[in-house]
Amino acid sequence: MNVSLTDLKDMMDIRDLWSRLGLEHSRGRKVRCPTPEHEDRNPSCELKNNRWRCFGCGAYGDHYDLIQLATG
């Protein structure tokens, strides 16, 4: 069975990846921004449609961007 990176991305919800990467959750719809330069005291990041967007600093992306931020 050949599985592409795109297939893997479609198989895993962004919320599951968020948890597996050990990123901090908060109560409610918003989560803390994963961008290291953004000290997100009040959760301003939203996970929606298998993408993430921070309304505080403007960072956004998909699975690949999240992995890159979380792993350096």
mmCIF file as Biopython writes it, N, C-alpha, C and O atoms, coordinates in Angstrom:
data_model
#
loop_
_atom_site.group_PDB
_atom_site.id
_atom_site.type_symbol
_atom_site.label_atom_id
_atom_site.label_alt_id
_atom_site.label_comp_id
_atom_site.label_asym_id
_atom_site.label_entity_id
_atom_site.label_seq_id
_atom_site.pdbx_PDB_ins_code
_atom_site.Cartn_x
_atom_site.Cartn_y
_atom_site.Cartn_z
_atom_site.occupancy
_atom_site.B_iso_or_equiv
_atom_site.auth_seq_id
_atom_site.auth_asym_id
_atom_site.pdbx_PDB_model_num
ATOM 1   N N  . MET A ? 1  ? 0.846   -1.175 0.000  1.0 0.0 1  A 1 
ATOM 2   C CA . MET A ? 1  ? 0.000   0.000  0.000  1.0 0.0 1  A 1 
ATOM 3   C C  . MET A ? 1  ? 0.896   1.245  0.000  1.0 0.0 1  A 1 
ATOM 4   O O  . MET A ? 1  ? 1.728   1.418  0.891  1.0 0.0 1  A 1 
ATOM 5   N N  . ASN A ? 2  ? 0.725   2.084  -0.977 1.0 0.0 2  A 1 
ATOM 6   C CA . ASN A ? 2  ? 1.459   3.344  -1.050 1.0 0.0 2  A 1 
ATOM 7   C C  . ASN A ? 2  ? 0.593   4.451  -0.478 1.0 0.0 2  A 1 
ATOM 8   O O  . ASN A ? 2  ? -0.543  4.659  -0.903 1.0 0.0 2  A 1 
ATOM 9   N N  . VAL A ? 3  ? 1.152   5.155  0.492  1.0 0.0 3  A 1 
ATOM 10  C CA . VAL A ? 3  ? 0.438   6.257  1.121  1.0 0.0 3  A 1 
ATOM 11  C C  . VAL A ? 3  ? 1.289   7.508  0.966  1.0 0.0 3  A 1 
ATOM 12  O O  . VAL A ? 3  ? 2.452   7.538  1.368  1.0 0.0 3  A 1 
ATOM 13  N N  . SER A ? 4  ? 0.693   8.539  0.379  1.0 0.0 4  A 1 
ATOM 14  C CA . SER A ? 4  ? 1.421   9.790  0.193  1.0 0.0 4  A 1 
ATOM 15  C C  . SER A ? 4  ? 1.287   10.663 1.441  1.0 0.0 4  A 1 
ATOM 16  O O  . SER A ? 4  ? 0.458   10.396 2.311  1.0 0.0 4  A 1 
ATOM 17  N N  . LEU A ? 5  ? 2.104   11.698 1.514  1.0 0.0 5  A 1 
ATOM 18  C CA . LEU A ? 5  ? 2.000   12.638 2.621  1.0 0.0 5  A 1 
ATOM 19  C C  . LEU A ? 5  ? 0.636   13.312 2.650  1.0 0.0 5  A 1 
ATOM 20  O O  . LEU A ? 5  ? 0.094   13.590 3.720  1.0 0.0 5  A 1 
ATOM 21  N N  . THR A ? 6  ? 0.095   13.568 1.486  1.0 0.0 6  A 1 
ATOM 22  C CA . THR A ? 6  ? -1.238  14.175 1.404  1.0 0.0 6  A 1 
ATOM 23  C C  . THR A ? 6  ? -2.281  13.226 1.982  1.0 0.0 6  A 1 
ATOM 24  O O  . THR A ? 6  ? -3.188  13.655 2.694  1.0 0.0 6  A 1 
ATOM 25  N N  . ASP A ? 7  ? -2.152  11.929 1.675  1.0 0.0 7  A 1 
ATOM 26  C CA . ASP A ? 7  ? -3.081  10.943 2.231  1.0 0.0 7  A 1 
ATOM 27  C C  . ASP A ? 7  ? -2.996  10.912 3.750  1.0 0.0 7  A 1 
ATOM 28  O O  . ASP A ? 7  ? -4.015  10.861 4.438  1.0 0.0 7  A 1 
ATOM 29  N N  . LEU A ? 8  ? -1.772  10.944 4.267  1.0 0.0 8  A 1 
ATOM 30  C CA . LEU A ? 8  ? -1.595  10.939 5.719  1.0 0.0 8  A 1 
ATOM 31  C C  . LEU A ? 8  ? -2.220  12.179 6.351  1.0 0.0 8  A 1 
ATOM 32  O O  . LEU A ? 8  ? -2.855  12.100 7.403  1.0 0.0 8  A 1 
ATOM 33  N N  . LYS A ? 9  ? -2.034  13.309 5.704  1.0 0.0 9  A 1 
ATOM 34  C CA . LYS A ? 9  ? -2.603  14.563 6.200  1.0 0.0 9  A 1 
ATOM 35  C C  . LYS A ? 9  ? -4.122  14.466 6.265  1.0 0.0 9  A 1 
ATOM 36  O O  . LYS A ? 9  ? -4.741  14.922 7.226  1.0 0.0 9  A 1 
ATOM 37  N N  . ASP A ? 10 ? -4.718  13.866 5.235  1.0 0.0 10 A 1 
ATOM 38  C CA . ASP A ? 10 ? -6.171  13.733 5.197  1.0 0.0 10 A 1 
ATOM 39  C C  . ASP A ? 10 ? -6.684  12.742 6.234  1.0 0.0 10 A 1 
ATOM 40  O O  . ASP A ? 10 ? -7.836  12.828 6.660  1.0 0.0 10 A 1 
ATOM 41  N N  . MET A ? 11 ? -5.825  11.792 6.647  1.0 0.0 11 A 1 
ATOM 42  C CA . MET A ? 11 ? -6.225  10.778 7.622  1.0 0.0 11 A 1 
ATOM 43  C C  . MET A ? 11 ? -6.239  11.306 9.055  1.0 0.0 11 A 1 
ATOM 44  O O  . MET A ? 11 ? -6.979  10.794 9.895  1.0 0.0 11 A 1 
ATOM 45  N N  . MET A ? 12 ? -5.436  12.314 9.337  1.0 0.0 12 A 1 
ATOM 46  C CA . MET A ? 12 ? -5.315  12.811 10.710 1.0 0.0 12 A 1 
ATOM 47  C C  . MET A ? 12 ? -5.903  14.210 10.834 1.0 0.0 12 A 1 
ATOM 48  O O  . MET A ? 12 ? -5.507  15.136 10.126 1.0 0.0 12 A 1 
ATOM 49  N N  . ASP A ? 13 ? -6.836  14.337 11.731 1.0 0.0 13 A 1 
ATOM 50  C CA . ASP A ? 13 ? -7.425  15.643 12.014 1.0 0.0 13 A 1 
ATOM 51  C C  . ASP A ? 13 ? -6.370  16.541 12.653 1.0 0.0 13 A 1 
ATOM 52  O O  . ASP A ? 13 ? -5.531  16.064 13.417 1.0 0.0 13 A 1 
ATOM 53  N N  . ILE A ? 14 ? -6.406  17.821 12.351 1.0 0.0 14 A 1 
ATOM 54  C CA . ILE A ? 14 ? -5.431  18.777 12.881 1.0 0.0 14 A 1 
ATOM 55  C C  . ILE A ? 14 ? -5.462  18.799 14.415 1.0 0.0 14 A 1 
ATOM 56  O O  . ILE A ? 14 ? -4.440  19.048 15.054 1.0 0.0 14 A 1 
ATOM 57  N N  . ARG A ? 15 ? -6.627  18.539 14.998 1.0 0.0 15 A 1 
ATOM 58  C CA . ARG A ? 15 ? -6.731  18.505 16.465 1.0 0.0 15 A 1 
ATOM 59  C C  . ARG A ? 15 ? -5.945  17.338 17.047 1.0 0.0 15 A 1 
ATOM 60  O O  . ARG A ? 15 ? -5.303  17.477 18.088 1.0 0.0 15 A 1 
ATOM 61  N N  . ASP A ? 16 ? -5.992  16.187 16.379 1.0 0.0 16 A 1 
ATOM 62  C CA . ASP A ? 16 ? -5.224  15.025 16.831 1.0 0.0 16 A 1 
ATOM 63  C C  . ASP A ? 16 ? -3.727  15.303 16.741 1.0 0.0 16 A 1 
ATOM 64  O O  . ASP A ? 16 ? -2.971  14.974 17.655 1.0 0.0 16 A 1 
ATOM 65  N N  . LEU A ? 17 ? -3.310  15.907 15.644 1.0 0.0 17 A 1 
ATOM 66  C CA . LEU A ? 17 ? -1.900  16.246 15.473 1.0 0.0 17 A 1 
ATOM 67  C C  . LEU A ? 17 ? -1.471  17.240 16.545 1.0 0.0 17 A 1 
ATOM 68  O O  . LEU A ? 17 ? -0.385  17.114 17.111 1.0 0.0 17 A 1 
ATOM 69  N N  . TRP A ? 18 ? -2.312  18.218 16.822 1.0 0.0 18 A 1 
ATOM 70  C CA . TRP A ? 18 ? -2.035  19.224 17.852 1.0 0.0 18 A 1 
ATOM 71  C C  . TRP A ? 18 ? -1.719  18.530 19.178 1.0 0.0 18 A 1 
ATOM 72  O O  . TRP A ? 18 ? -0.745  18.865 19.851 1.0 0.0 18 A 1 
ATOM 73  N N  . SER A ? 19 ? -2.557  17.560 19.539 1.0 0.0 19 A 1 
ATOM 74  C CA . SER A ? 19 ? -2.373  16.826 20.787 1.0 0.0 19 A 1 
ATOM 75  C C  . SER A ? 19 ? -1.109  15.972 20.752 1.0 0.0 19 A 1 
ATOM 76  O O  . SER A ? 19 ? -0.346  15.949 21.718 1.0 0.0 19 A 1 
ATOM 77  N N  . ARG A ? 20 ? -0.890  15.279 19.655 1.0 0.0 20 A 1 
ATOM 78  C CA . ARG A ? 20 ? 0.286   14.404 19.541 1.0 0.0 20 A 1 
ATOM 79  C C  . ARG A ? 20 ? 1.596   15.176 19.618 1.0 0.0 20 A 1 
ATOM 80  O O  . ARG A ? 20 ? 2.610   14.645 20.071 1.0 0.0 20 A 1 
ATOM 81  N N  . LEU A ? 21 ? 1.573   16.423 19.177 1.0 0.0 21 A 1 
ATOM 82  C CA . LEU A ? 21 ? 2.770   17.263 19.243 1.0 0.0 21 A 1 
ATOM 83  C C  . LEU A ? 21 ? 2.953   17.883 20.627 1.0 0.0 21 A 1 
ATOM 84  O O  . LEU A ? 21 ? 3.949   18.559 20.886 1.0 0.0 21 A 1 
ATOM 85  N N  . GLY A ? 22 ? 1.983   17.648 21.514 1.0 0.0 22 A 1 
ATOM 86  C CA . GLY A ? 22 ? 2.078   18.139 22.881 1.0 0.0 22 A 1 
ATOM 87  C C  . GLY A ? 22 ? 1.825   19.628 23.017 1.0 0.0 22 A 1 
ATOM 88  O O  . GLY A ? 22 ? 2.260   20.250 23.986 1.0 0.0 22 A 1 
ATOM 89  N N  . LEU A ? 23 ? 1.126   20.200 22.052 1.0 0.0 23 A 1 
ATOM 90  C CA . LEU A ? 23 ? 0.832   21.631 22.114 1.0 0.0 23 A 1 
ATOM 91  C C  . LEU A ? 23 ? -0.279  21.891 23.117 1.0 0.0 23 A 1 
ATOM 92  O O  . LEU A ? 23 ? -1.176  21.068 23.303 1.0 0.0 23 A 1 
ATOM 93  N N  . GLU A ? 24 ? -0.204  23.034 23.752 1.0 0.0 24 A 1 
ATOM 94  C CA . GLU A ? 24 ? -1.105  23.367 24.843 1.0 0.0 24 A 1 
ATOM 95  C C  . GLU A ? 24 ? -2.520  23.646 24.358 1.0 0.0 24 A 1 
ATOM 96  O O  . GLU A ? 24 ? -2.743  24.373 23.390 1.0 0.0 24 A 1 
ATOM 97  N N  . HIS A ? 25 ? -3.451  23.049 25.058 1.0 0.0 25 A 1 
ATOM 98  C CA . HIS A ? 25 ? -4.869  23.298 24.793 1.0 0.0 25 A 1 
ATOM 99  C C  . HIS A ? 25 ? -5.396  24.288 25.811 1.0 0.0 25 A 1 
ATOM 100 O O  . HIS A ? 25 ? -4.766  24.538 26.839 1.0 0.0 25 A 1 
ATOM 101 N N  . SER A ? 26 ? -6.522  24.833 25.523 1.0 0.0 26 A 1 
ATOM 102 C CA . SER A ? 26 ? -7.206  25.681 26.487 1.0 0.0 26 A 1 
ATOM 103 C C  . SER A ? 26 ? -8.680  25.328 26.442 1.0 0.0 26 A 1 
ATOM 104 O O  . SER A ? 26 ? -9.118  24.533 25.610 1.0 0.0 26 A 1 
ATOM 105 N N  . ARG A ? 27 ? -9.415  25.909 27.318 1.0 0.0 27 A 1 
ATOM 106 C CA . ARG A ? 27 ? -10.856 25.658 27.312 1.0 0.0 27 A 1 
ATOM 107 C C  . ARG A ? 27 ? -11.507 26.440 26.175 1.0 0.0 27 A 1 
ATOM 108 O O  . ARG A ? 27 ? -11.027 27.497 25.766 1.0 0.0 27 A 1 
ATOM 109 N N  . GLY A ? 28 ? -12.589 25.903 25.689 1.0 0.0 28 A 1 
ATOM 110 C CA . GLY A ? 28 ? -13.322 26.600 24.639 1.0 0.0 28 A 1 
ATOM 111 C C  . GLY A ? 28 ? -12.808 26.288 23.247 1.0 0.0 28 A 1 
ATOM 112 O O  . GLY A ? 28 ? -12.101 25.302 23.041 1.0 0.0 28 A 1 
ATOM 113 N N  . ARG A ? 29 ? -13.166 27.128 22.301 1.0 0.0 29 A 1 
ATOM 114 C CA . ARG A ? 29 ? -12.849 26.912 20.894 1.0 0.0 29 A 1 
ATOM 115 C C  . ARG A ? 29 ? -11.418 27.269 20.546 1.0 0.0 29 A 1 
ATOM 116 O O  . ARG A ? 29 ? -10.852 26.699 19.613 1.0 0.0 29 A 1 
ATOM 117 N N  . LYS A ? 30 ? -10.824 28.193 21.267 1.0 0.0 30 A 1 
ATOM 118 C CA . LYS A ? 30 ? -9.502  28.704 20.922 1.0 0.0 30 A 1 
ATOM 119 C C  . LYS A ? 30 ? -8.408  27.932 21.667 1.0 0.0 30 A 1 
ATOM 120 O O  . LYS A ? 30 ? -8.625  27.421 22.766 1.0 0.0 30 A 1 
ATOM 121 N N  . VAL A ? 31 ? -7.237  27.862 21.044 1.0 0.0 31 A 1 
ATOM 122 C CA . VAL A ? 31 ? -6.060  27.234 21.641 1.0 0.0 31 A 1 
ATOM 123 C C  . VAL A ? 31 ? -4.920  28.248 21.619 1.0 0.0 31 A 1 
ATOM 124 O O  . VAL A ? 31 ? -5.013  29.284 20.961 1.0 0.0 31 A 1 
ATOM 125 N N  . ARG A ? 32 ? -3.862  27.946 22.332 1.0 0.0 32 A 1 
ATOM 126 C CA . ARG A ? 32 ? -2.707  28.842 22.347 1.0 0.0 32 A 1 
ATOM 127 C C  . ARG A ? 32 ? -1.912  28.695 21.058 1.0 0.0 32 A 1 
ATOM 128 O O  . ARG A ? 32 ? -1.742  27.591 20.542 1.0 0.0 32 A 1 
ATOM 129 N N  . CYS A ? 33 ? -1.434  29.800 20.554 1.0 0.0 33 A 1 
ATOM 130 C CA . CYS A ? 33 ? -0.679  29.842 19.304 1.0 0.0 33 A 1 
ATOM 131 C C  . CYS A ? 33 ? 0.613   29.036 19.439 1.0 0.0 33 A 1 
ATOM 132 O O  . CYS A ? 33 ? 1.292   29.133 20.461 1.0 0.0 33 A 1 
ATOM 133 N N  . PRO A ? 34 ? 0.962   28.240 18.419 1.0 0.0 34 A 1 
ATOM 134 C CA . PRO A ? 34 ? 2.195   27.443 18.479 1.0 0.0 34 A 1 
ATOM 135 C C  . PRO A ? 34 ? 3.448   28.231 18.086 1.0 0.0 34 A 1 
ATOM 136 O O  . PRO A ? 34 ? 4.560   27.724 18.237 1.0 0.0 34 A 1 
ATOM 137 N N  . THR A ? 35 ? 3.291   29.454 17.589 1.0 0.0 35 A 1 
ATOM 138 C CA . THR A ? 35 ? 4.432   30.240 17.138 1.0 0.0 35 A 1 
ATOM 139 C C  . THR A ? 35 ? 5.282   30.656 18.338 1.0 0.0 35 A 1 
ATOM 140 O O  . THR A ? 35 ? 4.783   31.336 19.235 1.0 0.0 35 A 1 
ATOM 141 N N  . PRO A ? 36 ? 6.560   30.259 18.369 1.0 0.0 36 A 1 
ATOM 142 C CA . PRO A ? 36 ? 7.412   30.549 19.526 1.0 0.0 36 A 1 
ATOM 143 C C  . PRO A ? 36 ? 7.558   32.041 19.824 1.0 0.0 36 A 1 
ATOM 144 O O  . PRO A ? 36 ? 7.692   32.415 20.989 1.0 0.0 36 A 1 
ATOM 145 N N  . GLU A ? 37 ? 7.535   32.887 18.823 1.0 0.0 37 A 1 
ATOM 146 C CA . GLU A ? 37 ? 7.716   34.321 19.019 1.0 0.0 37 A 1 
ATOM 147 C C  . GLU A ? 37 ? 6.464   35.002 19.569 1.0 0.0 37 A 1 
ATOM 148 O O  . GLU A ? 37 ? 6.518   36.163 19.975 1.0 0.0 37 A 1 
ATOM 149 N N  . HIS A ? 38 ? 5.356   34.297 19.583 1.0 0.0 38 A 1 
ATOM 150 C CA . HIS A ? 38 ? 4.095   34.894 20.021 1.0 0.0 38 A 1 
ATOM 151 C C  . HIS A ? 38 ? 3.735   34.368 21.408 1.0 0.0 38 A 1 
ATOM 152 O O  . HIS A ? 38 ? 3.313   33.221 21.553 1.0 0.0 38 A 1 
ATOM 153 N N  . GLU A ? 39 ? 3.903   35.203 22.413 1.0 0.0 39 A 1 
ATOM 154 C CA . GLU A ? 39 ? 3.501   34.830 23.764 1.0 0.0 39 A 1 
ATOM 155 C C  . GLU A ? 39 ? 1.991   35.005 23.860 1.0 0.0 39 A 1 
ATOM 156 O O  . GLU A ? 39 ? 1.494   36.119 24.023 1.0 0.0 39 A 1 
ATOM 157 N N  . ASP A ? 40 ? 1.291   33.929 23.760 1.0 0.0 40 A 1 
ATOM 158 C CA . ASP A ? 40 ? -0.169  33.941 23.640 1.0 0.0 40 A 1 
ATOM 159 C C  . ASP A ? 40 ? -0.820  33.718 25.005 1.0 0.0 40 A 1 
ATOM 160 O O  . ASP A ? 40 ? -1.202  32.595 25.333 1.0 0.0 40 A 1 
ATOM 161 N N  . ARG A ? 41 ? -0.947  34.773 25.793 1.0 0.0 41 A 1 
ATOM 162 C CA . ARG A ? 41 ? -1.531  34.653 27.134 1.0 0.0 41 A 1 
ATOM 163 C C  . ARG A ? 41 ? -3.023  34.347 27.077 1.0 0.0 41 A 1 
ATOM 164 O O  . ARG A ? 41 ? -3.543  33.601 27.906 1.0 0.0 41 A 1 
ATOM 165 N N  . ASN A ? 42 ? -3.695  34.917 26.111 1.0 0.0 42 A 1 
ATOM 166 C CA . ASN A ? 42 ? -5.121  34.649 25.897 1.0 0.0 42 A 1 
ATOM 167 C C  . ASN A ? 42 ? -5.240  33.872 24.593 1.0 0.0 42 A 1 
ATOM 168 O O  . ASN A ? 42 ? -4.914  34.399 23.530 1.0 0.0 42 A 1 
ATOM 169 N N  . PRO A ? 43 ? -5.703  32.629 24.659 1.0 0.0 43 A 1 
ATOM 170 C CA . PRO A ? 43 ? -5.772  31.800 23.450 1.0 0.0 43 A 1 
ATOM 171 C C  . PRO A ? 43 ? -6.429  32.531 22.283 1.0 0.0 43 A 1 
ATOM 172 O O  . PRO A ? 43 ? -7.549  33.031 22.389 1.0 0.0 43 A 1 
ATOM 173 N N  . SER A ? 44 ? -5.710  32.576 21.179 1.0 0.0 44 A 1 
ATOM 174 C CA . SER A ? 44 ? -6.209  33.325 20.023 1.0 0.0 44 A 1 
ATOM 175 C C  . SER A ? 44 ? -6.104  32.527 18.727 1.0 0.0 44 A 1 
ATOM 176 O O  . SER A ? 44 ? -6.250  33.080 17.637 1.0 0.0 44 A 1 
ATOM 177 N N  . CYS A ? 45 ? -5.854  31.241 18.849 1.0 0.0 45 A 1 
ATOM 178 C CA . CYS A ? 45 ? -5.663  30.394 17.676 1.0 0.0 45 A 1 
ATOM 179 C C  . CYS A ? 45 ? -6.864  29.461 17.539 1.0 0.0 45 A 1 
ATOM 180 O O  . CYS A ? 45 ? -7.363  28.911 18.521 1.0 0.0 45 A 1 
ATOM 181 N N  . GLU A ? 46 ? -7.310  29.299 16.305 1.0 0.0 46 A 1 
ATOM 182 C CA . GLU A ? 46 ? -8.469  28.455 16.049 1.0 0.0 46 A 1 
ATOM 183 C C  . GLU A ? 46 ? -8.074  27.293 15.148 1.0 0.0 46 A 1 
ATOM 184 O O  . GLU A ? 46 ? -7.324  27.468 14.187 1.0 0.0 46 A 1 
ATOM 185 N N  . LEU A ? 47 ? -8.582  26.111 15.465 1.0 0.0 47 A 1 
ATOM 186 C CA . LEU A ? 47 ? -8.381  24.915 14.644 1.0 0.0 47 A 1 
ATOM 187 C C  . LEU A ? 47 ? -9.679  24.653 13.903 1.0 0.0 47 A 1 
ATOM 188 O O  . LEU A ? 47 ? -10.716 24.394 14.513 1.0 0.0 47 A 1 
ATOM 189 N N  . LYS A ? 48 ? -9.612  24.724 12.570 1.0 0.0 48 A 1 
ATOM 190 C CA . LYS A ? 48 ? -10.839 24.606 11.784 1.0 0.0 48 A 1 
ATOM 191 C C  . LYS A ? 48 ? -10.488 24.103 10.388 1.0 0.0 48 A 1 
ATOM 192 O O  . LYS A ? 48 ? -9.499  24.535 9.795  1.0 0.0 48 A 1 
ATOM 193 N N  . ASN A ? 49 ? -11.298 23.197 9.871  1.0 0.0 49 A 1 
ATOM 194 C CA . ASN A ? 49 ? -11.139 22.668 8.511  1.0 0.0 49 A 1 
ATOM 195 C C  . ASN A ? 49 ? -9.723  22.154 8.247  1.0 0.0 49 A 1 
ATOM 196 O O  . ASN A ? 49 ? -9.149  22.399 7.186  1.0 0.0 49 A 1 
ATOM 197 N N  . ASN A ? 50 ? -9.168  21.433 9.237  1.0 0.0 50 A 1 
ATOM 198 C CA . ASN A ? 50 ? -7.825  20.858 9.146  1.0 0.0 50 A 1 
ATOM 199 C C  . ASN A ? 50 ? -6.744  21.905 8.891  1.0 0.0 50 A 1 
ATOM 200 O O  . ASN A ? 50 ? -5.736  21.630 8.240  1.0 0.0 50 A 1 
ATOM 201 N N  . ARG A ? 51 ? -6.970  23.104 9.411  1.0 0.0 51 A 1 
ATOM 202 C CA . ARG A ? 51 ? -5.985  24.188 9.350  1.0 0.0 51 A 1 
ATOM 203 C C  . ARG A ? 51 ? -5.995  24.898 10.693 1.0 0.0 51 A 1 
ATOM 204 O O  . ARG A ? 51 ? -6.910  24.703 11.494 1.0 0.0 51 A 1 
ATOM 205 N N  . TRP A ? 52 ? -4.999  25.707 10.940 1.0 0.0 52 A 1 
ATOM 206 C CA . TRP A ? 52 ? -4.948  26.516 12.156 1.0 0.0 52 A 1 
ATOM 207 C C  . TRP A ? 52 ? -4.649  27.949 11.768 1.0 0.0 52 A 1 
ATOM 208 O O  . TRP A ? 52 ? -3.963  28.208 10.779 1.0 0.0 52 A 1 
ATOM 209 N N  . ARG A ? 53 ? -5.171  28.880 12.558 1.0 0.0 53 A 1 
ATOM 210 C CA . ARG A ? 53 ? -4.948  30.308 12.314 1.0 0.0 53 A 1 
ATOM 211 C C  . ARG A ? 53 ? -4.937  31.021 13.658 1.0 0.0 53 A 1 
ATOM 212 O O  . ARG A ? 53 ? -5.830  30.841 14.486 1.0 0.0 53 A 1 
ATOM 213 N N  . CYS A ? 54 ? -3.902  31.837 13.855 1.0 0.0 54 A 1 
ATOM 214 C CA . CYS A ? 54 ? -3.807  32.649 15.057 1.0 0.0 54 A 1 
ATOM 215 C C  . CYS A ? 54 ? -4.267  34.057 14.709 1.0 0.0 54 A 1 
ATOM 216 O O  . CYS A ? 54 ? -3.702  34.707 13.830 1.0 0.0 54 A 1 
ATOM 217 N N  . PHE A ? 55 ? -5.285  34.515 15.400 1.0 0.0 55 A 1 
ATOM 218 C CA . PHE A ? 55 ? -5.815  35.848 15.145 1.0 0.0 55 A 1 
ATOM 219 C C  . PHE A ? 55 ? -5.023  36.918 15.889 1.0 0.0 55 A 1 
ATOM 220 O O  . PHE A ? 55 ? -5.226  38.111 15.668 1.0 0.0 55 A 1 
ATOM 221 N N  . GLY A ? 56 ? -4.116  36.488 16.774 1.0 0.0 56 A 1 
ATOM 222 C CA . GLY A ? 56 ? -3.280  37.432 17.498 1.0 0.0 56 A 1 
ATOM 223 C C  . GLY A ? 56 ? -2.073  37.886 16.695 1.0 0.0 56 A 1 
ATOM 224 O O  . GLY A ? 56 ? -1.779  39.079 16.625 1.0 0.0 56 A 1 
ATOM 225 N N  . CYS A ? 57 ? -1.367  36.921 16.081 1.0 0.0 57 A 1 
ATOM 226 C CA . CYS A ? 57 ? -0.134  37.264 15.356 1.0 0.0 57 A 1 
ATOM 227 C C  . CYS A ? 57 ? -0.246  37.071 13.851 1.0 0.0 57 A 1 
ATOM 228 O O  . CYS A ? 57 ? 0.638   37.493 13.106 1.0 0.0 57 A 1 
ATOM 229 N N  . GLY A ? 58 ? -1.332  36.433 13.390 1.0 0.0 58 A 1 
ATOM 230 C CA . GLY A ? 58 ? -1.534  36.250 11.961 1.0 0.0 58 A 1 
ATOM 231 C C  . GLY A ? 58 ? -0.943  34.978 11.393 1.0 0.0 58 A 1 
ATOM 232 O O  . GLY A ? 58 ? -1.090  34.722 10.198 1.0 0.0 58 A 1 
ATOM 233 N N  . ALA A ? 59 ? -0.273  34.163 12.214 1.0 0.0 59 A 1 
ATOM 234 C CA . ALA A ? 59 ? 0.295   32.903 11.724 1.0 0.0 59 A 1 
ATOM 235 C C  . ALA A ? 59 ? -0.835  31.935 11.373 1.0 0.0 59 A 1 
ATOM 236 O O  . ALA A ? 59 ? -1.902  31.958 11.986 1.0 0.0 59 A 1 
ATOM 237 N N  . TYR A ? 60 ? -0.585  31.097 10.386 1.0 0.0 60 A 1 
ATOM 238 C CA . TYR A ? 60 ? -1.587  30.113 9.970  1.0 0.0 60 A 1 
ATOM 239 C C  . TYR A ? 60 ? -0.904  28.991 9.213  1.0 0.0 60 A 1 
ATOM 240 O O  . TYR A ? 60 ? 0.259   29.106 8.827  1.0 0.0 60 A 1 
ATOM 241 N N  . GLY A ? 61 ? -1.629  27.912 9.005  1.0 0.0 61 A 1 
ATOM 242 C CA . GLY A ? 61 ? -1.066  26.840 8.208  1.0 0.0 61 A 1 
ATOM 243 C C  . GLY A ? 61 ? -1.844  25.543 8.305  1.0 0.0 61 A 1 
ATOM 244 O O  . GLY A ? 61 ? -2.957  25.477 8.825  1.0 0.0 61 A 1 
ATOM 245 N N  . ASP A ? 62 ? -1.194  24.512 7.772  1.0 0.0 62 A 1 
ATOM 246 C CA . ASP A ? 62 ? -1.786  23.184 7.776  1.0 0.0 62 A 1 
ATOM 247 C C  . ASP A ? 62 ? -0.918  22.264 8.627  1.0 0.0 62 A 1 
ATOM 248 O O  . ASP A ? 62 ? -0.140  22.729 9.459  1.0 0.0 62 A 1 
ATOM 249 N N  . HIS A ? 63 ? -1.054  20.970 8.416  1.0 0.0 63 A 1 
ATOM 250 C CA . HIS A ? 63 ? -0.304  19.970 9.175  1.0 0.0 63 A 1 
ATOM 251 C C  . HIS A ? 63 ? 1.206   20.193 9.063  1.0 0.0 63 A 1 
ATOM 252 O O  . HIS A ? 63 ? 1.925   20.150 10.061 1.0 0.0 63 A 1 
ATOM 253 N N  . TYR A ? 64 ? 1.670   20.429 7.851  1.0 0.0 64 A 1 
ATOM 254 C CA . TYR A ? 64 ? 3.110   20.572 7.613  1.0 0.0 64 A 1 
ATOM 255 C C  . TYR A ? 64 ? 3.675   21.771 8.353  1.0 0.0 64 A 1 
ATOM 256 O O  . TYR A ? 64 ? 4.739   21.686 8.966  1.0 0.0 64 A 1 
ATOM 257 N N  . ASP A ? 65 ? 2.967   22.883 8.294  1.0 0.0 65 A 1 
ATOM 258 C CA . ASP A ? 65 ? 3.407   24.097 8.979  1.0 0.0 65 A 1 
ATOM 259 C C  . ASP A ? 65 ? 3.444   23.897 10.487 1.0 0.0 65 A 1 
ATOM 260 O O  . ASP A ? 65 ? 4.351   24.378 11.167 1.0 0.0 65 A 1 
ATOM 261 N N  . LEU A ? 66 ? 2.447   23.182 11.003 1.0 0.0 66 A 1 
ATOM 262 C CA . LEU A ? 66 ? 2.383   22.929 12.431 1.0 0.0 66 A 1 
ATOM 263 C C  . LEU A ? 66 ? 3.540   22.052 12.892 1.0 0.0 66 A 1 
ATOM 264 O O  . LEU A ? 66 ? 4.153   22.318 13.926 1.0 0.0 66 A 1 
ATOM 265 N N  . ILE A ? 67 ? 3.834   21.017 12.133 1.0 0.0 67 A 1 
ATOM 266 C CA . ILE A ? 67 ? 4.955   20.128 12.477 1.0 0.0 67 A 1 
ATOM 267 C C  . ILE A ? 67 ? 6.268   20.911 12.435 1.0 0.0 67 A 1 
ATOM 268 O O  . ILE A ? 67 ? 7.113   20.755 13.316 1.0 0.0 67 A 1 
ATOM 269 N N  . GLN A ? 68 ? 6.432   21.729 11.441 1.0 0.0 68 A 1 
ATOM 270 C CA . GLN A ? 68 ? 7.658   22.519 11.314 1.0 0.0 68 A 1 
ATOM 271 C C  . GLN A ? 68 ? 7.825   23.450 12.519 1.0 0.0 68 A 1 
ATOM 272 O O  . GLN A ? 68 ? 8.923   23.552 13.065 1.0 0.0 68 A 1 
ATOM 273 N N  . LEU A ? 69 ? 6.771   24.116 12.932 1.0 0.0 69 A 1 
ATOM 274 C CA . LEU A ? 69 ? 6.846   25.013 14.096 1.0 0.0 69 A 1 
ATOM 275 C C  . LEU A ? 69 ? 7.137   24.239 15.372 1.0 0.0 69 A 1 
ATOM 276 O O  . LEU A ? 69 ? 7.955   24.664 16.189 1.0 0.0 69 A 1 
ATOM 277 N N  . ALA A ? 70 ? 6.467   23.101 15.545 1.0 0.0 70 A 1 
ATOM 278 C CA . ALA A ? 70 ? 6.590   22.351 16.782 1.0 0.0 70 A 1 
ATOM 279 C C  . ALA A ? 70 ? 7.931   21.648 16.931 1.0 0.0 70 A 1 
ATOM 280 O O  . ALA A ? 70 ? 8.390   21.407 18.047 1.0 0.0 70 A 1 
ATOM 281 N N  . THR A ? 71 ? 8.564   21.316 15.801 1.0 0.0 71 A 1 
ATOM 282 C CA . THR A ? 71 ? 9.812   20.560 15.871 1.0 0.0 71 A 1 
ATOM 283 C C  . THR A ? 71 ? 11.039  21.401 15.544 1.0 0.0 71 A 1 
ATOM 284 O O  . THR A ? 71 ? 12.169  20.923 15.636 1.0 0.0 71 A 1 
ATOM 285 N N  . GLY A ? 72 ? 10.812  22.643 15.165 1.0 0.0 72 A 1 
ATOM 286 C CA . GLY A ? 72 ? 11.942  23.543 14.872 1.0 0.0 72 A 1 
ATOM 287 C C  . GLY A ? 72 ? 12.467  23.298 13.524 1.0 0.0 72 A 1 
ATOM 288 O O  . GLY A ? 72 ? 13.416  23.958 13.102 1.0 0.0 72 A 1 
#
